[in-house]
Structures are given as C-alpha cells and as structure tokens.
Amino acid sequence: MAVQEIERQKYISGVDVPYRQKGLLITPELCIGCRGCQTACKEWNKLPGERTHNRGTYENPPDLTPNLYNKIRFVEVETQQGLKWLFISQRCMHCGEAGCMKVCPAPGALYRTPQGAVAFNKDKCIGCRFCLAGCPFNIPRFDSNSKVSKCHLCSDRISNGLPPACAKTCPTGAISYGDRDKLLSLAKASGFKAVYGDKDLGGLGVMFAFREYPSFYGLPDTPGLPSSIVFWKSILKPLALIGLGGAVAAAAAHYITIGPKEPEEGGEQ
C-alpha cells in the first residue's frame, strides 16, 4: 500500500516523465537587448508592471520577481578586443533532473508537463520555499501570498501547438523553440563551442548556444544539485509520503534547505 501511494504521488507530481520533447535554444550573441521577450511574457501571463527607479543602467528590473518570469541581464565583460556587452536571459531552466521538484513536499505544486516543462500550481503550493533552496540557478520567486511563481515555458501555449511568447516575439532569432533534439543538432551544426544544458542536470529544457565558457556569461560552469536535496529525495521525502516521521522529515528538511532560525536582535538568547 505504501509503494502504491508513493507511485500515486509521483504521478501527481509528474516526476515520472523521463524526458522532455520541447525546449528553447538561446543564443546570447544574437540578442540585442530589446527586452521584447520580457514584455511579451508579461503580456501573455497578465503580469502587472512594477515600479522601479533609475539605477544608472539600462537593465531593468534588477532581478526576477513574482511578476517577472523572464529577465534580460546586461553583462559587461572585458575581452582582448575591448569591452563586450552581452544580454543573457534569466529564467527557469526546466531541468530534466529538477531540484525544485525533488524537494517540494506538496504533490502537484510543481509538475512536469507532457512537453517537458516544469510548471506550477499556486493552489497546491504551501509556501515552504524549499524549491528555491533546491534550484541551482536561484529562480523561483514567491508572491505576497507566499505562492511560487516562475517561467512555465508558456505551458498553456505549447500544449496547443503555439511557441512560447518570448520565442514568438524575439526579432533576431536569439530565442528558438522546437523539438529539443533538433535544437541541439542545429546548435552543434552551427559550430558553437558548447551547448549549455545538453546533459547538465538530466538535460535542460532551456539551453544556451555559447561561444565561450558558461561563467563568461554569468552561469555556473558545472551546475549541480545541493547534497541536501539528494538527502531529502532519498531519505526524508519517502518517509513523509508514507506518513512516517512527517514532522521530523519536515523539520529536518527545513534545517538543511533553509538553515537554523537565528535569534532576533535584542531578543532572548
């Protein structure tokens, strides 16, 4: 009975989907920083605008928010030819081995779509923020109700045969959408030095065609899951799913992902 319950929870969460079918290939050198993809994402998902202020840079807003799923980072790098300005899309990478899904204790809050994207259901999110601790790219954000928000690869569009809004809008072809295997073949045939996400974390749904090493673009060279996530997945989560030691599992998971609660300044020691 316990095994059946675990399999049922896996089915609800979508963690049994072994591969992705669709994905994005992003080529930073083709991006002109127009941020049309940011605007298209907000418009399609009906995300409100946010008040910001001038920080002395064209990059805006400064970071992802619950109302901003896709952000273009402006990166200045020094090269032998002089200063180079790169525009990098910051968003959920839709990992094949998704740390957020591994650590999430709420079945169905994060789930895998038939096209391979990692989507979310706010109604099932319990606001624990474990997914943020489990993400190697620091992507999930939480709204005023402590509900998760992030790019879901326009799951409502791709399920109906439409490309994501960002790819549809991009004027230079910097964002390509299609079958993941075909995108990989296209990038490799074009002579790029590396395809970031080819095999990383079980294969990323959002890949980058790079001419330099990943850290040149501000991404980790070898992204990996924290050891605490592996511990949660292999030991604590199965106990919680079958109802054994749930409170202990939750407390331990909070400690290893969030950390101990620090005493407030001026409070009792």
C-alpha positions in Angstrom: 0.0 0.0 0.0 2.9 2.3 0.9 4.5 1.7 -2.5 1.3 2.4 -4.3 0.9 5.7 -2.5 4.4 6.7 -3.5 3.8 5.9 -7.1 0.5 7.8 -7.0 2.3 10.9 -5.6 4.9 10.6 -8.3 2.2 10.5 -10.9 0.5 13.6 -9.5 3.8 15.5 -9.3 4.8 14.5 -12.8 8.3 13.3 -11.7 7.9 10.1 -13.7 8.2 11.9 -17.0 11.7 10.6 -18.2 12.5 13.1 -20.9 11.4 16.4 -22.5 10.2 16.8 -26.0 10.3 20.6 -26.5 12.7 23.3 -25.4 14.3 26.6 -26.1 17.8 27.4 -27.5 19.1 30.8 -26.6 22.0 32.4 -28.5 23.3 35.4 -26.5 25.4 36.8 -29.3 22.2 37.3 -31.4 20.3 39.1 -28.6 20.2 42.9 -29.0 18.7 43.6 -25.5 15.4 44.9 -26.8 13.6 43.0 -24.0 10.7 42.3 -26.2 10.6 38.8 -24.7 10.2 40.4 -21.2 7.2 42.4 -22.4 5.7 39.5 -24.3 5.9 37.3 -21.3 4.3 39.8 -19.0 1.5 40.5 -21.6 0.7 36.8 -22.2 0.7 35.9 -18.5 -1.2 39.1 -17.5 1.6 40.1 -15.1 1.4 43.6 -13.7 4.1 46.2 -14.2 6.3 47.1 -11.2 7.6 50.5 -10.1 11.4 50.7 -10.3 13.9 53.5 -10.2 16.9 54.5 -12.3 20.0 52.7 -11.0 22.4 54.0 -13.7 21.9 51.1 -16.0 19.6 50.1 -18.9 19.0 46.8 -17.2 15.6 46.8 -15.5 14.2 45.4 -13.3 17.3 44.5 -11.2 16.1 40.9 -10.6 13.4 38.3 -11.2 10.2 38.9 -9.3 6.8 37.1 -8.8 5.6 39.2 -11.7 8.7 38.8 -13.9 9.3 35.3 -15.2 12.0 36.2 -17.8 14.6 38.9 -17.4 17.4 40.0 -19.7 20.6 40.5 -17.7 23.1 43.1 -19.1 26.6 41.7 -18.7 29.8 43.7 -19.4 32.9 41.6 -20.0 36.5 42.6 -20.9 38.0 40.9 -23.9 41.2 41.3 -25.9 39.1 43.3 -28.4 37.8 45.6 -25.7 34.5 45.8 -23.8 31.8 43.4 -24.8 28.2 43.7 -23.8 26.2 40.5 -23.5 22.4 40.1 -22.9 21.5 36.9 -21.0 18.1 35.6 -20.4 17.5 34.7 -16.8 14.6 32.3 -16.3 13.7 28.8 -15.2 15.9 26.3 -17.0 13.3 23.4 -16.8 15.9 20.9 -15.7 15.4 17.2 -16.5 16.6 16.5 -13.0 14.8 19.3 -11.3 15.9 20.0 -7.7 12.8 22.1 -7.1 10.6 19.1 -7.9 12.8 16.7 -5.9 12.5 18.8 -2.7 8.9 20.0 -3.0 6.8 18.4 -0.2 3.4 19.4 -1.8 2.3 16.9 -4.6 1.3 18.8 -7.7 2.6 22.2 -6.7 5.4 21.7 -9.2 4.7 19.3 -12.0 6.1 18.2 -15.4 4.0 18.9 -18.5 3.8 16.5 -21.4 6.2 18.8 -23.3 8.8 18.5 -20.5 8.4 21.9 -18.9 8.4 22.4 -15.1 5.1 24.2 -14.4 3.5 25.2 -11.1 0.0 25.2 -9.4 -0.3 28.0 -6.9 -3.4 26.4 -5.3 -1.2 23.4 -4.2 1.8 25.4 -3.2 2.3 25.6 0.6 4.9 28.4 0.6 7.7 26.4 2.2 10.3 27.8 -0.3 12.1 24.5 -0.4 12.2 24.8 -4.2 14.3 28.0 -4.0 16.9 26.1 -1.9 16.8 23.2 -4.4 17.3 25.4 -7.5 21.0 25.7 -8.7 20.0 28.8 -10.6 18.1 30.7 -7.9 15.0 31.1 -9.9 11.7 30.6 -8.0 10.1 33.7 -6.6 7.1 34.0 -4.2 4.2 36.4 -4.3 2.6 38.3 -1.5 0.6 35.1 -0.6 3.8 33.1 -0.4 2.9 31.2 -3.6 5.5 30.1 -6.1 6.0 32.0 -9.4 8.4 31.3 -12.3 8.6 30.7 -16.0 6.4 27.7 -17.0 7.6 27.8 -20.7 4.1 29.1 -21.6 2.7 25.6 -20.9 -0.8 26.9 -21.9 0.6 27.9 -25.4 2.8 24.9 -26.2 0.1 22.4 -25.2 -1.9 24.0 -28.0 0.8 23.9 -30.6 2.0 27.5 -30.1 5.5 28.6 -29.3 6.3 30.4 -26.0 5.5 34.1 -26.2 9.2 35.0 -25.8 10.3 33.0 -28.8 7.4 34.2 -30.9 8.3 37.8 -30.2 12.1 37.7 -30.5 13.1 39.8 -33.6 16.6 38.4 -34.1 16.1 34.6 -33.6 18.1 34.7 -30.3 15.3 32.5 -28.8 14.5 29.4 -30.8 11.7 27.0 -29.8 11.2 23.4 -31.1 12.0 19.8 -30.6 14.9 19.6 -28.1 16.9 17.1 -30.1 16.6 19.2 -33.3 17.7 22.3 -31.4 20.7 20.5 -30.2 21.6 19.3 -33.6 21.2 22.8 -35.0 23.4 24.4 -32.4 26.2 21.8 -32.9 26.0 22.0 -36.7 26.4 25.8 -36.4 29.8 25.4 -34.8 29.1 26.7 -31.3 31.8 25.9 -28.7 29.3 24.4 -26.3 25.6 23.9 -25.8 24.9 24.7 -22.2 22.3 22.3 -20.8 22.9 19.4 -23.3 23.5 16.9 -20.5 23.6 19.1 -17.4 21.1 18.2 -14.7 19.5 15.5 -16.8 19.3 17.9 -19.8 17.9 21.4 -19.6 14.8 22.5 -21.3 16.3 25.9 -21.8 19.7 25.6 -23.5 22.3 28.2 -24.5 24.5 28.2 -27.5 27.8 29.6 -26.2 31.0 30.6 -28.0 32.8 30.9 -24.6 32.7 29.1 -21.3 29.5 29.4 -19.2 30.9 31.5 -16.5 31.8 34.1 -19.1 28.1 34.6 -19.4 27.5 34.5 -15.7 26.3 30.9 -15.4 27.8 28.1 -13.3 30.2 26.0 -15.4 29.0 22.7 -13.9 25.6 23.2 -12.3 24.6 20.5 -9.8 22.1 19.8 -7.1 23.0 20.5 -3.4 23.8 17.4 -1.4 20.9 18.4 1.0 18.5 17.9 -1.9 19.8 14.4 -2.6 19.4 13.6 1.1 15.8 14.9 1.1 14.9 12.9 -2.0 16.4 9.6 -1.0 15.6 9.5 2.7 13.2 12.2 4.1 10.7 12.6 1.4 9.7 8.9 1.1 9.2 8.9 4.9 6.9 11.9 4.6 5.0 10.4 1.7 4.1 7.3 3.6 3.2 9.2 6.7 6.1 8.1 8.8 8.0 10.8 10.7 6.4 13.5 8.7 7.0 16.2 11.3 10.6 15.0 11.8 11.1 15.0 8.0 9.7 18.5 7.6 11.8 19.9 10.4 15.0 18.3 9.0 14.2 19.4 5.5 13.7 23.0 6.7 17.1 22.9 8.5 19.1 21.5 5.6 17.4 23.8 2.9 16.7 27.0 4.8 19.0 26.7 7.8 18.5 27.2 11.5 16.4 30.1 12.8 18.6 32.9 14.1 17.7 34.7 17.3 16.3 38.2 16.6 18.5 41.1 17.6 17.6 42.2 21.1 15.7 39.1 21.8 16.3 36.5 24.5 19.4 34.3 23.9 
